[in-house]
């Protein structure tokens, strides 16, 4: 079974901004890299695409195809890009699991993007976001590699 997952760079960007804002509430605005300001959205969109490509390569055995360049119609197309990946799934995966796969992929891209953003700014935070992204990718790979078995029916045989 193959599913197509579409992710919006704009939605991922909003998660990155929200995570950054929460971090700034705890540690102050000076702890935020300059790229995480709204006037640098185009640069952040490029980092998100890089993070998507990196994560797709980590799950490549399960990828049927992917597209980094699908743009929907809006004023600034670099902010409205749709990242698409078609994944091969084990038989028997329910629609609720495919939603979890989509959300995990979305969060992994956001966390890997944050890792890139903080890489030159704060190595501890960069490592933290990389660790989260790697855990999410490992969980994704484990799910995509698992076999989902249907219940076994046992018919007794009496002598």
Helices and strands as residue ranges (DSSP letters): E 2-8, H 9-27, G 29-31, G 34-36, G 38-40, H 41-58, G 60-62, E 63-71, G 77-79, E 81-88, H 95-118, H 123-145
